[in-house]
Amino acid sequence: MAVHRIVREALTNVVRHSGARRAAVSLVRHDDRLTVEIANDGAGGGAGELP
């Protein structure tokens, strides 16, 4: 449930702030870790990686 909300918020931010025409969501599971990546072709400045 948390991942769904994080992805939804990230995509909302892409639409509102980046001017992107495309966005891609990547979920990678490795052992007990999940990496979520949202990439887009917008011109907005990124916030960077979360710890």
N, C-alpha and C positions, 0 to 999 in steps of 0.2 A: 504494500500500500504506500509506503514512504517513497519508494522509487517512482511509482506512478505520479505522485504529487510533485516530486523534484523535476521529472521530465516535463510535466505539464507546465510548471512555472518557468522552466528554461525556454520552452517553445513559445510561451506567452511573451517572454522578454525578447526573444528573437523577432517576433512579429511587431512588437511595439517600438523597439529601439534600434534595430540593426539595419533595417531597410533591405533585408535579405530576400532573395527570390526562392532560395532552396535551403532546407535544413535536413540534417541527417542525425539519427539517434543510433548510438552504438552501445550495446550492453555486453560486457565480457566478464564471464565468471571464471575465477581461478581459485580452486580450493574453497576457502571460506570468505573470499573477497569478491566484491562486485564493483567493476569499474563502469561508470556511466560517462559517455562523451556526447556532447551536442556540438555539432559543427554546422556552420552556415557560411553563405557567401556574402554576407553583409559587410558594411564598412564600419560598424560600431566597434569601439574599443572593448577588448575582452577583460574580464575580471580576473583571469588567471585560474590556476588550479586550486581546488580546495584540499586541505591537508587530509 
